[in-house]
Amino acid sequence: MIWLAGLVLCGCKKESPFKPIQAPEKPVVEAVGGEYVLMSYNVGVFNKHFETLGHYSFPEVASVISSVKADVCGLNETDWGRARSENQHQAELLASSLGSNWGYRFVHAIDGNYGNSMVWKKDLEKVWEYPRVEIPKTDGSEVRSMFAVEFRDFVYCVTHLDHKSVADRRNGLAKITSWVEVQLGQLSKPVFLCGDFNDIPSGESLSSLSSNWKMLSPNQFTFPASSPKKCIDYILVYGNEAGKRVKYLGGGVVTGAVNPTVQQASDHCPVWVRVKIE
């Protein structure tokens, strides 16, 4: 208080020692277009078949991702520094299993050691990593999250919605849509959203997406991998002007019938789409 009084009396202007940190400005990288294979995969912490395999399923998951020549893959249920998975950085380990040309990112959900991840070919030319978007818990099971990575030609978003609460799923998708509209809606490049939504195509939470998003992935069963009976994993594109330049070229679900390794990799089958960005 004495220092403040002295400052006022002498008319001096002192610079605050607590300078705000200047965040780096996001670079502007113009899209050029191209064809890409996008994938979404709930990998179940890579330990759903540990007893059978005798190891975490990094090589199996990497093999499945490589089998469809995916350029980017959103991952649900991954750990980073958690005791139950031997303090592994699982996104990094998967990227290493895929090869030296793969990047990775982990973003937490319920706590700092569990959440969603992404791996991608470095040829995609990463531009920016957006901050975590928290999806609060109401009557659901836990806090969830979403994050996005911008590449030269598109933005890829990953989320994992609540398995218990319709309201939490619906509210989560509403928050994601609002965030995308504000943060990414004016970009000249398309925005994709992928993940385990824990709801079937005709479910109440997904029906709320029809006015803002276009479903790209096929309505094929993705869970459980041993004998798929439900479609709960998806890839969508945001319906702004940039999204309208996306042409669907094909896609599918990698089941055990297609690739037996899937049944050893996780309890989910991955979904993928091939798109052309014009």
MARMI-184565 format. One record per residue (C-alpha): residue in one letter; x, y, z; residue number from 1. Coordinates in pm, 1 decimal. Example, Ala and Ser with C-alpha at 12.3 -4.5 7.8 and 13.67 -1.06 7.14 Angstrom:
+------+----------+----------+----------+------+
! resn !        X !        Y !        Z ! resi !
+------+----------+----------+----------+------+
!    A !   1230.0 !   -450.0 !    780.0 !    1 !
!    S !   1367.0 !   -106.0 !    714.0 !    2 !
+------+----------+----------+----------+------+
END
This chain:
+------+----------+----------+----------+------+
! resn !        X !        Y !        Z ! resi !
+------+----------+----------+----------+------+
!    M !      0.0 !      0.0 !      0.0 !    1 !
!    I !    291.6 !    237.9 !     77.8 !    2 !
!    W !    445.5 !    168.7 !   -263.1 !    3 !
!    L !    113.8 !    234.4 !   -436.0 !    4 !
!    A !     69.3 !    563.4 !   -251.6 !    5 !
!    G !    418.2 !    670.3 !   -347.5 !    6 !
!    L !    347.1 !    583.7 !   -708.0 !    7 !
!    V !     37.4 !    802.5 !   -714.0 !    8 !
!    L !    202.2 !   1093.9 !   -535.0 !    9 !
!    C !    507.2 !   1107.3 !   -759.2 !   10 !
!    G !    307.6 !   1056.1 !  -1073.7 !   11 !
!    C !    549.3 !    783.3 !  -1183.0 !   12 !
!    K !    434.1 !    506.5 !  -1413.4 !   13 !
!    K !    598.5 !    176.8 !  -1340.3 !   14 !
!    E !    572.6 !   -119.4 !  -1574.4 !   15 !
!    S !    407.8 !   -424.4 !  -1420.3 !   16 !
!    P !    651.7 !   -707.3 !  -1351.7 !   17 !
!    F !    376.7 !   -949.0 !  -1454.1 !   18 !
!    K !    382.6 !   -907.8 !  -1829.5 !   19 !
!    P !    132.2 !  -1121.3 !  -2018.4 !   20 !
!    I !    296.6 !  -1385.7 !  -2228.8 !   21 !
!    Q !    246.8 !  -1305.2 !  -2595.2 !   22 !
!    A !    103.8 !  -1614.7 !  -2758.6 !   23 !
!    P !    250.0 !  -1691.7 !  -3099.4 !   24 !
!    E !     26.0 !  -1591.7 !  -3385.5 !   25 !
!    K !   -119.7 !  -1877.6 !  -3585.1 !   26 !
!    P !     40.4 !  -1885.9 !  -3927.9 !   27 !
!    V !   -182.1 !  -1863.7 !  -4232.9 !   28 !
!    V !   -116.8 !  -2155.2 !  -4466.5 !   29 !
!    E !   -326.4 !  -2173.1 !  -4778.9 !   30 !
!    A !   -479.5 !  -2507.4 !  -4873.3 !   31 !
!    V !   -388.0 !  -2662.2 !  -5205.6 !   32 !
!    G !   -620.9 !  -2963.3 !  -5196.6 !   33 !
!    G !   -565.4 !  -3332.5 !  -5251.3 !   34 !
!    E !   -685.1 !  -3680.1 !  -5159.8 !   35 !
!    Y !   -662.1 !  -3808.4 !  -4802.6 !   36 !
!    V !   -757.7 !  -4112.8 !  -4596.7 !   37 !
!    L !   -901.9 !  -4017.5 !  -4258.2 !   38 !
!    M !   -948.3 !  -4270.3 !  -3975.8 !   39 !
!    S !  -1108.8 !  -4289.5 !  -3630.4 !   40 !
!    Y !  -1008.8 !  -4563.5 !  -3386.2 !   41 !
!    N !  -1094.4 !  -4634.3 !  -3022.4 !   42 !
!    V !   -780.7 !  -4825.3 !  -2921.9 !   43 !
!    G !   -887.5 !  -4921.6 !  -2567.8 !   44 !
!    V !   -558.0 !  -4815.4 !  -2403.5 !   45 !
!    F !   -388.3 !  -5079.0 !  -2623.0 !   46 !
!    N !   -451.0 !  -5343.5 !  -2356.9 !   47 !
!    K !   -783.1 !  -5509.2 !  -2440.3 !   48 !
!    H !   -600.3 !  -5824.3 !  -2554.7 !   49 !
!    F !   -287.5 !  -5799.3 !  -2342.9 !   50 !
!    E !   -331.8 !  -6144.8 !  -2187.8 !   51 !
!    T !   -355.9 !  -6306.8 !  -2529.9 !   52 !
!    L !    -85.9 !  -6104.8 !  -2702.5 !   53 !
!    G !    153.4 !  -6073.5 !  -2410.0 !   54 !
!    H !    215.6 !  -5708.5 !  -2501.7 !   55 !
!    Y !     37.8 !  -5379.6 !  -2562.1 !   56 !
!    S !   -118.6 !  -5373.6 !  -2907.4 !   57 !
!    F !     88.2 !  -5093.7 !  -3064.4 !   58 !
!    P !    212.9 !  -5310.8 !  -3353.2 !   59 !
!    E !   -136.7 !  -5446.6 !  -3419.1 !   60 !
!    V !   -299.8 !  -5102.8 !  -3420.2 !   61 !
!    A !    -18.8 !  -4965.7 !  -3638.6 !   62 !
!    S !    -68.9 !  -5254.5 !  -3880.0 !   63 !
!    V !   -442.3 !  -5183.7 !  -3906.5 !   64 !
!    I !   -385.4 !  -4809.6 !  -3963.8 !   65 !
!    S !   -124.6 !  -4885.7 !  -4229.3 !   66 !
!    S !   -350.9 !  -5140.6 !  -4400.7 !   67 !
!    V !   -584.2 !  -4866.7 !  -4526.8 !   68 !
!    K !   -297.4 !  -4621.5 !  -4588.3 !   69 !
!    A !   -445.2 !  -4368.8 !  -4343.8 !   70 !
!    D !   -293.9 !  -4020.3 !  -4344.2 !   71 !
!    V !   -436.3 !  -3921.3 !  -4004.4 !   72 !
!    C !   -607.6 !  -4116.4 !  -3727.8 !   73 !
!    G !   -803.8 !  -3986.4 !  -3429.0 !   74 !
!    L !   -759.8 !  -4209.8 !  -3124.6 !   75 !
!    N !   -989.3 !  -4261.2 !  -2825.5 !   76 !
!    E !   -890.5 !  -4410.8 !  -2488.1 !   77 !
!    T !   -519.8 !  -4338.3 !  -2469.8 !   78 !
!    D !   -291.9 !  -4290.8 !  -2169.4 !   79 !
!    W !      6.3 !  -4068.7 !  -2098.9 !   80 !
!    G !    210.2 !  -4130.3 !  -1784.8 !   81 !
!    R !    -48.4 !  -4347.4 !  -1612.1 !   82 !
!    A !     53.9 !  -4627.5 !  -1377.9 !   83 !
!    R !   -196.0 !  -4875.7 !  -1519.8 !   84 !
!    S !    -16.2 !  -4861.3 !  -1855.8 !   85 !
!    E !    340.4 !  -4847.8 !  -1722.2 !   86 !
!    N !    362.5 !  -4466.6 !  -1757.4 !   87 !
!    Q !    365.0 !  -4493.1 !  -2135.0 !   88 !
!    H !    314.3 !  -4199.9 !  -2369.2 !   89 !
!    Q !     89.3 !  -4408.2 !  -2588.8 !   90 !
!    A !     43.9 !  -4164.9 !  -2877.6 !   91 !
!    E !    420.3 !  -4133.3 !  -2910.6 !   92 !
!    L !    467.9 !  -4510.7 !  -2897.8 !   93 !
!    L !    205.9 !  -4564.2 !  -3167.0 !   94 !
!    A !    363.2 !  -4298.2 !  -3387.4 !   95 !
!    S !    699.1 !  -4474.0 !  -3345.1 !   96 !
!    S !    537.0 !  -4803.6 !  -3444.8 !   97 !
!    L !    402.5 !  -4638.9 !  -3760.6 !   98 !
!    G !    740.3 !  -4496.9 !  -3861.5 !   99 !
!    S !    962.7 !  -4192.2 !  -3842.8 !  100 !
!    N !    732.1 !  -3987.3 !  -4065.8 !  101 !
!    W !    448.8 !  -3975.6 !  -3810.9 !  102 !
!    G !    357.1 !  -3696.5 !  -3570.1 !  103 !
!    Y !    138.5 !  -3725.7 !  -3262.4 !  104 !
!    R !    -54.3 !  -3538.3 !  -2995.9 !  105 !
!    F !   -228.5 !  -3631.1 !  -2670.0 !  106 !
!    V !   -497.4 !  -3421.2 !  -2495.8 !  107 !
!    H !   -647.1 !  -3521.4 !  -2163.2 !  108 !
!    A !  -1013.9 !  -3571.4 !  -2083.0 !  109 !
!    I !  -1113.3 !  -3667.7 !  -1727.0 !  110 !
!    D !   -763.4 !  -3614.4 !  -1585.6 !  111 !
!    G !   -416.2 !  -3531.6 !  -1704.8 !  112 !
!    N !   -322.6 !  -3886.9 !  -1792.8 !  113 !
!    Y !   -617.2 !  -4020.1 !  -1996.1 !  114 !
!    G !   -788.7 !  -3888.8 !  -2305.3 !  115 !
!    N !   -778.7 !  -3861.4 !  -2683.4 !  116 !
!    S !   -485.3 !  -3860.2 !  -2921.0 !  117 !
!    M !   -403.1 !  -3819.7 !  -3285.7 !  118 !
!    V !   -131.5 !  -3953.3 !  -3512.2 !  119 !
!    W !    -60.0 !  -3821.7 !  -3860.6 !  120 !
!    K !    183.5 !  -3836.5 !  -4146.6 !  121 !
!    K !    414.3 !  -3539.1 !  -4125.8 !  122 !
!    D !    359.8 !  -3486.7 !  -4498.3 !  123 !
!    L !     25.3 !  -3329.8 !  -4401.2 !  124 !
!    E !    224.7 !  -3024.6 !  -4285.1 !  125 !
!    K !     86.9 !  -2942.4 !  -3941.3 !  126 !
!    V !      1.0 !  -2573.8 !  -3906.0 !  127 !
!    W !   -145.8 !  -2539.8 !  -3555.4 !  128 !
!    E !   -256.3 !  -2730.4 !  -3245.3 !  129 !
!    Y !   -570.2 !  -2580.4 !  -3092.2 !  130 !
!    P !   -628.8 !  -2587.3 !  -2714.2 !  131 !
!    R !   -837.0 !  -2853.1 !  -2545.3 !  132 !
!    V !  -1213.5 !  -2800.8 !  -2538.5 !  133 !
!    E !  -1365.3 !  -2937.5 !  -2217.8 !  134 !
!    I !  -1702.1 !  -3113.4 !  -2228.9 !  135 !
!    P !  -1846.0 !  -3092.2 !  -1875.1 !  136 !
!    K !  -2012.2 !  -3378.4 !  -1694.5 !  137 !
!    T !  -2374.4 !  -3345.0 !  -1583.5 !  138 !
!    D !  -2549.3 !  -3677.8 !  -1529.8 !  139 !
!    G !  -2291.6 !  -3867.6 !  -1734.4 !  140 !
!    S !  -1992.5 !  -4070.5 !  -1624.5 !  141 !
!    E !  -1701.4 !  -3826.4 !  -1651.8 !  142 !
!    V !  -1562.0 !  -3508.0 !  -1803.4 !  143 !
!    R !  -1486.9 !  -3545.2 !  -2174.0 !  144 !
!    S !  -1292.7 !  -3333.5 !  -2423.0 !  145 !
!    M !  -1223.8 !  -3246.7 !  -2785.7 !  146 !
!    F !   -917.0 !  -3110.3 !  -2959.2 !  147 !
!    A !   -822.5 !  -3007.0 !  -3310.5 !  148 !
!    V !   -508.7 !  -3001.9 !  -3521.6 !  149 !
!    E !   -488.1 !  -2786.5 !  -3834.0 !  150 !
!    F !   -294.8 !  -2914.7 !  -4132.0 !  151 !
!    R !   -222.0 !  -2746.5 !  -4462.1 !  152 !
!    D !   -542.3 !  -2867.0 !  -4630.2 !  153 !
!    F !   -786.4 !  -2938.7 !  -4345.0 !  154 !
!    V !   -854.2 !  -2939.4 !  -3971.6 !  155 !
!    Y !   -904.6 !  -3268.9 !  -3786.9 !  156 !
!    C !  -1097.5 !  -3280.8 !  -3457.1 !  157 !
!    V !  -1117.9 !  -3575.5 !  -3218.0 !  158 !
!    T !  -1366.8 !  -3642.5 !  -2938.3 !  159 !
!    H !  -1508.0 !  -3925.3 !  -2726.5 !  160 !
!    L !  -1860.4 !  -3876.0 !  -2596.8 !  161 !
!    D !  -2019.1 !  -4011.0 !  -2279.9 !  162 !
!    H !  -2150.3 !  -4368.0 !  -2283.2 !  163 !
!    K !  -2419.5 !  -4316.4 !  -2017.2 !  164 !
!    S !  -2590.5 !  -3983.6 !  -2073.6 !  165 !
!    V !  -2786.8 !  -3871.3 !  -2379.9 !  166 !
!    A !  -2784.5 !  -3516.5 !  -2239.1 !  167 !
!    D !  -2405.7 !  -3513.4 !  -2202.5 !  168 !
!    R !  -2361.4 !  -3641.7 !  -2557.6 !  169 !
!    R !  -2604.8 !  -3386.8 !  -2695.6 !  170 !
!    N !  -2451.9 !  -3101.7 !  -2493.5 !  171 !
!    G !  -2103.6 !  -3212.6 !  -2592.3 !  172 !
!    L !  -2184.3 !  -3204.9 !  -2962.4 !  173 !
!    A !  -2352.2 !  -2865.8 !  -2922.3 !  174 !
!    K !  -2041.1 !  -2725.0 !  -2754.0 !  175 !
!    I !  -1812.4 !  -2872.5 !  -3019.5 !  176 !
!    T !  -2029.4 !  -2730.3 !  -3298.0 !  177 !
!    S !  -2034.6 !  -2386.3 !  -3136.2 !  178 !
!    W !  -1656.9 !  -2390.2 !  -3089.6 !  179 !
!    V !  -1599.1 !  -2497.8 !  -3450.3 !  180 !
!    E !  -1833.3 !  -2226.7 !  -3576.5 !  181 !
!    V !  -1650.3 !  -1953.0 !  -3384.9 !  182 !
!    Q !  -1291.6 !  -2073.9 !  -3416.5 !  183 !
!    L !  -1287.5 !  -2248.2 !  -3753.0 !  184 !
!    G !  -1604.5 !  -2159.1 !  -3939.6 !  185 !
!    Q !  -1440.2 !  -1888.5 !  -4150.5 !  186 !
!    L !  -1140.1 !  -2097.0 !  -4253.9 !  187 !
!    S !  -1100.2 !  -2168.2 !  -4622.3 !  188 !
!    K !  -1025.6 !  -2532.0 !  -4544.9 !  189 !
!    P !  -1268.4 !  -2808.8 !  -4434.5 !  190 !
!    V !  -1309.7 !  -2922.3 !  -4074.1 !  191 !
!    F !  -1356.5 !  -3290.9 !  -3992.2 !  192 !
!    L !  -1476.6 !  -3439.3 !  -3662.5 !  193 !
!    C !  -1416.5 !  -3799.6 !  -3564.1 !  194 !
!    G !  -1448.7 !  -4023.8 !  -3263.2 !  195 !
!    D !  -1645.0 !  -4270.5 !  -3056.9 !  196 !
!    F !  -1981.4 !  -4098.1 !  -3007.5 !  197 !
!    N !  -2133.9 !  -4384.4 !  -2804.7 !  198 !
!    D !  -2459.6 !  -4351.9 !  -2996.7 !  199 !
!    I !  -2615.4 !  -4526.1 !  -3295.3 !  200 !
!    P !  -2690.7 !  -4334.6 !  -3618.4 !  201 !
!    S !  -3060.0 !  -4295.5 !  -3530.4 !  202 !
!    G !  -2982.2 !  -4188.6 !  -3173.8 !  203 !
!    E !  -3104.7 !  -3864.0 !  -3025.1 !  204 !
!    S !  -2763.1 !  -3703.7 !  -2988.6 !  205 !
!    L !  -2658.4 !  -3762.7 !  -3349.3 !  206 !
!    S !  -2986.6 !  -3634.1 !  -3488.3 !  207 !
!    S !  -2890.4 !  -3289.0 !  -3356.6 !  208 !
!    L !  -2594.9 !  -3275.9 !  -3596.4 !  209 !
!    S !  -2785.0 !  -3284.4 !  -3924.0 !  210 !
!    S !  -2808.6 !  -2906.4 !  -3967.4 !  211 !
!    N !  -2435.8 !  -2841.7 !  -3911.3 !  212 !
!    W !  -2246.6 !  -3156.1 !  -4007.1 !  213 !
!    K !  -2246.5 !  -3409.3 !  -4288.7 !  214 !
!    M !  -2183.8 !  -3774.8 !  -4209.4 !  215 !
!    L !  -1904.9 !  -3920.7 !  -4421.4 !  216 !
!    S !  -1840.2 !  -4260.1 !  -4262.9 !  217 !
!    P !  -2069.4 !  -4550.8 !  -4352.3 !  218 !
!    N !  -2331.6 !  -4677.2 !  -4107.0 !  219 !
!    Q !  -2150.5 !  -5004.7 !  -4049.4 !  220 !
!    F !  -2107.2 !  -5178.5 !  -3714.5 !  221 !
!    T !  -1787.0 !  -5088.8 !  -3528.4 !  222 !
!    F !  -1835.0 !  -5246.1 !  -3183.8 !  223 !
!    P !  -1742.2 !  -5491.4 !  -3042.3 !  224 !
!    A !  -1453.4 !  -5590.7 !  -3266.8 !  225 !
!    S !  -1503.1 !  -5959.7 !  -3192.1 !  226 !
!    S !  -1855.7 !  -5953.1 !  -3339.4 !  227 !
!    P !  -1970.6 !  -5601.3 !  -3434.7 !  228 !
!    K !  -2333.3 !  -5523.2 !  -3347.2 !  229 !
!    K !  -2342.1 !  -5142.1 !  -3314.5 !  230 !
!    C !  -2227.0 !  -4842.2 !  -3515.6 !  231 !
!    I !  -2087.4 !  -4587.2 !  -3268.5 !  232 !
!    D !  -1768.6 !  -4454.2 !  -3435.1 !  233 !
!    Y !  -1789.0 !  -4179.1 !  -3696.3 !  234 !
!    I !  -1619.7 !  -3926.6 !  -3924.1 !  235 !
!    L !  -1806.1 !  -3608.5 !  -4024.5 !  236 !
!    V !  -1734.3 !  -3285.7 !  -4210.4 !  237 !
!    Y !  -1853.1 !  -2941.6 !  -4100.9 !  238 !
!    G !  -2110.7 !  -2801.0 !  -4338.8 !  239 !
!    N !  -1965.8 !  -2458.2 !  -4418.4 !  240 !
!    E !  -1851.7 !  -2347.7 !  -4763.9 !  241 !
!    A !  -1514.4 !  -2518.7 !  -4722.9 !  242 !
!    G !  -1687.8 !  -2842.4 !  -4625.0 !  243 !
!    K !  -1887.2 !  -2837.3 !  -4946.4 !  244 !
!    R !  -1563.3 !  -2877.2 !  -5140.7 !  245 !
!    V !  -1507.3 !  -3221.7 !  -4989.2 !  246 !
!    K !  -1584.2 !  -3510.1 !  -5221.6 !  247 !
!    Y !  -1640.5 !  -3853.1 !  -5069.3 !  248 !
!    L !  -1445.4 !  -4118.6 !  -5260.1 !  249 !
!    G !  -1510.4 !  -4422.2 !  -5040.6 !  250 !
!    G !  -1479.6 !  -4563.2 !  -4693.7 !  251 !
!    G !  -1552.1 !  -4851.5 !  -4465.0 !  252 !
!    V !  -1501.6 !  -5026.4 !  -4134.4 !  253 !
!    V !  -1202.6 !  -5254.6 !  -4086.6 !  254 !
!    T !  -1361.6 !  -5564.6 !  -3932.2 !  255 !
!    G !  -1202.2 !  -5894.2 !  -3844.1 !  256 !
!    A !  -1342.0 !  -6036.1 !  -4167.0 !  257 !
!    V !  -1143.9 !  -5774.6 !  -4358.6 !  258 !
!    N !   -830.3 !  -5787.3 !  -4142.9 !  259 !
!    P !   -803.4 !  -6049.3 !  -3862.5 !  260 !
!    T !   -550.3 !  -5829.7 !  -3679.5 !  261 !
!    V !   -838.5 !  -5599.2 !  -3580.1 !  262 !
!    Q !   -966.8 !  -5856.3 !  -3332.7 !  263 !
!    Q !   -631.7 !  -5850.3 !  -3150.9 !  264 !
!    A !   -581.1 !  -5474.2 !  -3159.9 !  265 !
!    S !   -877.6 !  -5332.3 !  -2964.1 !  266 !
!    D !  -1242.8 !  -5388.0 !  -2875.1 !  267 !
!    H !  -1349.7 !  -5143.9 !  -3150.6 !  268 !
!    C !  -1317.4 !  -5164.3 !  -3526.3 !  269 !
!    P !  -1177.0 !  -4849.7 !  -3688.0 !  270 !
!    V !  -1371.3 !  -4650.8 !  -3945.5 !  271 !
!    W !  -1209.3 !  -4471.8 !  -4239.2 !  272 !
!    V !  -1298.1 !  -4253.0 !  -4536.0 !  273 !
!    R !  -1113.9 !  -4138.4 !  -4844.8 !  274 !
!    V !  -1189.8 !  -3780.3 !  -4945.6 !  275 !
!    K !  -1084.2 !  -3538.5 !  -5214.1 !  276 !
!    I !  -1054.0 !  -3173.7 !  -5112.3 !  277 !
!    E !  -1103.6 !  -2955.5 !  -5417.8 !  278 !
+------+----------+----------+----------+------+
END
